[in-house]
Amino acid sequence: MIRVVLFLIVVGALSLGVAWFADRPGDVVITWQGLRIETSLMVLGAAVVAAMAVLALLFSLLRAIVTSPLMLKRHLRHRRGLRAYQAISSGLIAVGAGDIAAARKLSAEVNRVAPHEPLALHLSAQSAQLAGDREAAERAFRAMASRTDTKALGLHGLFVEAWRRNDLTSARAFAEEAARSAPVLGWAGRAVLEFRCAAGDWAGALAQLERHMATLDKASYRRQRAVLLTARAHAVENTDRDSAKTFALEANKLAPNLVPAAALAGRLLVEGGELRKASRVLDKAWRANPHPELAQAYSELRSGDSARDRLKRIEALARKVPGHVEGALAVARAALNAQEFAKARAALAPYLQTATKRIALLMAELERAENNDVGRAREWVARALHATPDPAWTADGHVSDRWLPASPVTGRLDALEWRVPLTGMLSAPMIEPQSPATTAAEIAFEPQHESEVAPEAAPSPSAAGQAQPKSEPKPEPVIPLVHAPDDPGPEIAEESEAPVGQEGGWRKIFG
């Protein structure tokens, strides 16, 4: 409405101006070079407007002629960009669908039409990966890493390719460079953190965690820092007790329910004579997460106490989490050491119907100590061989006899959980071989003496083997699994080990 009103005002003003000039005609005389021109003011105005229109038209025509090569170039570039966009879109769809032929064809067309486009390099790398051409994929990723706009994507691709060929040195170098160039990249920060953990570089891992703190939420940051501080405390426990104590206490402050941090902090506080503080630390962790390591550390608060005094202390600790099996096991162990056999038997009585391995072995030891009944002890040992496994430190199908800061299979930080191992996961085959970088975390955390490893932390291989069914048929998959070109999968890997000349292996697949 406002525009209509403004238009009417402008038209009215022009009309009034024209009428005003029409009512006041005048004469205009132009003398130039002996030429005399006489006309009215209105005719002169009309002539000036017409001349300006002609000049504008001539200027536009001249400008169009001069700029026609540039306009043609822009048109061709726009047309080429549209073709490249369509080819890139279709190529990425073909890669996602697994159509190797179409992906290669469209990648070649994109490289011909727009060879320097970032998505053209990305499509080339994806097509080469789909076809299994690792060298071509690496060339494309290196070209992307040399550009500013695609550097992060190129480094990620180079990292993945290096990891696939088990070149951990190159993979770590690419991850470090990506973390330096773009600190907000989550994958680079995690990869550098895992590599440093695998190498036992806990100080470097803590520094890396601080640099990438912005990519984590507050709870995750506190937990991961507590895990790294605990690992560092364990690493320097035998050489620098004061530093180990400082690290363990800070880790316990960040994550009070982290069992390894609380147990280590409690032991170091006891050594320093801070019994009350050690008791508070262990008590708080026990209430949140009852664990045998906490019970063991709590029973050793006073080294000069008798076995009966330790039993009383453990009984008080077990009453704080009534009905928990760890409390019963701790009481039974302390009562057995104090030769209070009735209390040990009463503590284990509620769990005998579904006895786990640790309960069965404790009952066998109780039968020997109380009645010297070798036959009953042997029955309980035989029952332990077939009993349900006890909780253990487990991560990614791997069972460890002690806590580790990272998974020895994947290198994932804070992966180990205290739980009952899954059935069939104790000796499950892995799709990819265990790499040296992932095993370095467990090697760096190896105890110095055999006495540091708790024998009852995990079931023995023989016991685990007997506990599993021997002739359980392997279920057929309802939908066949489609594996990536570089990952034959567990079933194909087993078939590929068949002797030459027999059915199976790759011949069976291509047959």
N, C-alpha and C positions, 0 to 999 in steps of 0.2 A: 504494500500500500504506500509506503514511504517513497519507494522508487517511482511509482506512478505519479505521485504528487510532484516530485522533483522534476520528472520528465515534462509534465504539463507546465510547470513554472518556467523551465528553460525554453520550451516552444513558445510560450506566451511572450517571454522577453525578446526572443528573436523576431517574432511577428511585430511587436511594438517598434522595434528598431527599424525594421524594413518599412513599416508604415510611416514612421517619422521621417526617414530619408525620402520617401515618395512624396510626402506633403511638402517637402522643402527641396525642390529640384535646384540644381546649380549647374554651372558650366565649368568645364575643365578644358584648358587650352595647353597643349604641349607643343613646343617649338624646338626642333632638334635637327641640325644640319640642313637648314632651309626647308624642313618639312613641318607643316603646321597641322596639328590634329585638334579638332574641337569636338567635344562630346559631353554628355551629361555625367553627373556623379554616379548614378545607378549603373550606367553602361560600363563606366570605368571599373566599378567594383566587381561587376559580373566578369569583365575581361580578366581582372587580376585573379579571381577565384579559378577561372578556367585555365589560366596559365599555370597556376600552382598545381592543379590536378594533372595537367600534362607533364609537368616536371617530376611530380611524384611517380607517375607511371613510368616515365623514362628511367628514373633512378632505380625503381624496382626491377625493371627489365635488365638494366646493366648489372645490378647486383646479382640477379639470378644467374646471368651468364658467367660472371666472375667466380661465384661460389659453387657452380654446378659440379666441378670435380670433387670438392669436399663433401657436398651433399650426397653424391653418388657413392663415395667411399663410406660415409656413415650408413647409408642404406644397405650396402653390401655387408658391412660389419654387423649391423643389426640382424640381417637375414642369416649370416653365418652363426651369430650367437644364438639365435632361435633354434637353428638346426643342431647346434652343439648341446643346447639345453635339453632338447627332445631326445637326442642320442644318449646323453648322460642319464636322464631319468629312466629311459628304457633299459640301459645297461645295468644300472643299479638294481632295477627290478629283476633283470635276468640273473644277476649274481645272487640275489636273495632267493630266487626260485631254483637255483642250481643248474641253469641252462648254460653250459660252458661255451657251446658254439655261438649262441647269440651274444653272450658277454664278450667274447673275443671280437666278434664282428663289429659290435657297437663301440668297443674300445678303440679298434683301429680307425673307425670313422671319426670318433671324437679327436683322436690324435692327429688326424689329417685336417680336420676343420679348425680345431682350437687346441693346438698342442701344448700351450703354456697355461691353460686354465687349471686352477687348483683341483677342481673336481675331475678333470681329465686324468691327472696323475693318480687321484684316488681310485678312479674306475680301473685304471691300468693295474694298480697294485691288487685290487680286489679280484680282478679277472685272473691275474697270475696266481694268486693264492688258491682260487677255486680250481684252476687247472693243475695245481701242484708244482708250478714253475717257481721255485723259491728264489732263484737268481734274479729273474725278472721282477719279482715282487720286491726284492731288496733294492734293486736299482731304482724302482719307482719311489720307494720310501726314502732312499738317500736323496733323490732329487727334491722330494718334498721337505726333507730336513734342511736342505740348503737354502730354502726360501723362508722369508720372515713370516708370511701369512700361514704357511702350512708346516712350520717347524715342529710344533707340538704333536700333530698327527703323524708326521714322518718319524719322529723319535719313538712314538708309541708303536708304530709298525715295526721299526727296527728292533725294538725291545722284544716284541712278540716273536719275531723271526729268530732272534738270538736265543731266546728261551726254548723255542721248539727244537733247535739243533743242539741244545744243551751247552751252548757257549755262554757260561755264566759270567765270565769276565766282561764280555761285550755287553751282555744284558745289563749288568750293573753300571757300566759306563754310560749307556744310553739313558738309564733311569736317573743317574746322578745329573746328567746334563739337562734332562727335562725338568728335574726338580729345581735346578738352579735358574733356568730360563723362565719357568712358569711355576712359582711356588703354590699356586692354587690347584694344580693338577693332583687329584686324589690318588690316581694309580701310581704316579711317580713317587709320591711321598710314601705310600705303603710299600712299594717295591724296595726303595732305598732303606726303609726301616727294617724290612725283613732280611735284606742282604746283610745289614750291619748286625742284626741279631744272630744270623747264622754264623757270622765270623766272630761272635763274642765281643764285638765292639759296643759295649753297653753305653759308654760315654758318648760315642758318636750317634747311637740310636736315640739317646735322650736329647741330644742337640737337634737331630732331625725332627723329633716329635715336637720340640718347641717351635721350629720353623713352620711346621704345618699345623699348628694349633688352631688356626683359623678355619681349617677344613673339618674340624671335629666338634661335636657338641661337648658340653662341659663334662658330662658324666663319662663319656668315652675317653676324653683326654685324661681325666683323673685316674681312671682304671688302667689305661695303658702306661701312664707314668708310674703308677704303683707297681705294675708288673716289671717294668724295666729297672726300677730301683731295687726291687727284690732280687732280680737276676744279678745286678751289679753287686749287691751285698753278698750274695752267695759266691761270686767270683773272687772277692777280696777277703772272704771270711778267714782264710788261713794265713793271710799275710798282713792284713791291716784290720784288726778287730774294731778299732774305734770308728773307722770309716764305714765298716759293715754295719755297725750298730746305728750310725746316723742314717744310712740309707734305709735300713729296715724300719726304723721308727717313722721316717717320712712316708715310706710306702704304707705302713699300717695306718698312719693318719689319713692318707688319701683314700684307702680302701680297707676299713677295719675288718671286713669279712673275708679278706684274702688270706687263706689259710697259711701258705708258705711264708708270707711276710709276718704274720702274727707269731707263728712258731719260731722263726728265726729271731725276731725281736725279743720274744720271751726268753729264749736261751741266752742271748747276749746280755739282757738285763739281769738275769740271774747271776751270770759270771761277774757282773759289775756290782753285785750286792743290792740292786734295786728290786727287792722281792715284791713289794707292794705294787709297784708299777707293772712288773712282769705279770703279776696275778691279774691286774685289771685288764691288761692287753689280752691275755689268754682267755679270761672269762668272757669278755665281750665277743671275741671271735668264736668261742665255743657256743655261746647262745645263738649266734647267727648261723653257724655252720659247724656242727659237731664233726670232729675228724680225729683219727687216731694220732696224728702228729701233735695235735693240741693236747690230747690227753696225756701223751708221753711227756711233753714239755711241762705240763702242769704237775705231774707226779714227781718231777725232779726239781721242784722249786727250792727245796732244802735238801742239799746233798747228804747231810748227816742224819736224816730221819730214818727210822726203822721201816720195815716193810708194812707193819701194822699202821704206822702213822701215814704212810703213803696211801694205804687202803682207805683210811678215813677221809683223806683229802679227795680221792677219786670218787668216793661215794657222795660227798658233798657236791662235787662237780656234776655227777650224773643226775642228781636230783634237780638240777637247773633245767634239764631237758627231759622230763619224765617220758618213759615209753620209747626212747630212741635206742636203736640197736647199738650204736657206737658207745653210748653210756654203759649199756649192759656188758659189752665186750671189754671196756676199760675196767669196769668193776671186777669182772671175772679174772682178767689178767692180774690185777693187783691182789685179789684174794688168793689166787693160786701162788703168787710169790710170797704172800704172808702165811701160806698153808692154812687159810680159812676155807677149807674145801666145801663146807656147807653153803657159804655165801656165794662161792663161785658157781656151784651147781644151781642155786636158786636164781642167780642172775641170768643164767643161760636157759633155764627151764622154759620160759615162754617162747623160745625160738627154736626148740629142738625138732619140731615137726617139719619145719621148712629150713633146716640148718644149711647155712652156706659153708664154704670151704673153711673159713677162719673159725667158725663156731665148731665144726666137726673136729678140726685139729686141736682146738682148746679142750674139747671133751676127751679126746684121746690122751692128751697130756694130763688131764685131770684123773682119768682112770689109772694111769701109771703112777701118778704121785700119791693118790689117796689109797688105792686098793692094790696097787702093783698087779693089776689085772691086764696082762698082756693081750689076752684074747679079745676083751672088750675094746682095748686100745686099737687093735688091728681092725676091728669092725668099723670103728669111727674113722680110721685112716682110709679104709676102702670106701666108706661113704663120702669122704672128702673128695675122692677122685671123681665122683659123679655128681657132686653137689653144685648148686647154683653159684656162679662166680660172685665174688665180693666186689664192691665198688673199687675202682682203680682210676688212675689218671689216664684219660682216654681222649684221643683227638684224631679225627679222620680215619677211623678204623685201626689206629695204632694204640696199643696199651703200653704205658711206661710204668716202671716200678718206682718212679719218683716224679715230682713236678718239674716241668720244663717251661720256660717262658714262651716258647713258640712251638708250633707243631713240627715234629721231625719229618713229616710227610710233605706238607705244603709250605712250611715256613710261616704260617699265619700266626700273628702275635696273640697271646692269651687264648689259645685254642683248647688247651687241655681242661677237661672237666672231670670232677670226681663223681663218677656214676658207674653203674653196672655196664660192662661192655656188651654191645649188641651181639646177638647170636649170629655166628657165622662171620663176624667181622674181625675175629682175632687173627685169622690167617688168610684174609681175603686178598686175592691178587689185585695189583694196582694196574690201571690202564697205562700209566706212564712210569718209567723207571724212576727210582728215588735219586735225586740229583745230589751232587756233593754239597751244594749250598744249603740244602735243607737238612742234611745230616750234620752239618757243622755245628748247628745249635745244640744238638744233643752231645756232640763230642766236647764242645766248650763247657758243657755243664756236667761232665763226667765226674763222679766222686773220686776222691783220692784213695779211699780205702773201701774194702768190701763191706766193712761193718757199717758204713753209712747207708747202705741200701737195705730197706726193710724187706725181709723175705716174704712176708705175708701180704705185700701190697698188691700183687697180681697173681693169678693162677699160673701154675707151671704149664709148659707146652704139652706135656703128656696128659695132665689133667684136662686141659682144654680140649685136646684131641679126643679123649674118651667121652667127654661130655656131649659131643656133637653126634648126631645120627650118622651111622656108617653107610647106609644104603638108601639114602633119601633121593628119590628121582628128581632130576632137574626140570622145573616147569618150563613149558614152551611159552614163548612170548605171544601175547594175543596180537600185537602189532609189531612187525619186524622193525628193529632199530636201524636207522640210517646213519652211518658213521661218516665223519669228515674224511677227505682224502688222506690227510696226514695222520689219522687216528684209526687204526684197524679195529680197535675195541678189544675187550678181554676175550670174547669167544673166538674171534679171528686170530688173535695172537696165539691162543692155544692150538688152533688148527694148523698154524704156520709152522709149528714145531714138529709136525709129523714127518717121519722119514721119507726120503725121496722114493718115489715109486708107489707109495700108498695113497689111498684117497684121503682128502683133507687138505688143509693149508690153502695156499693161494690158487692151486690148480682147481680145487673144488669150487672156489668162488667164481673163477673165470670159465669153468666148465659148462 
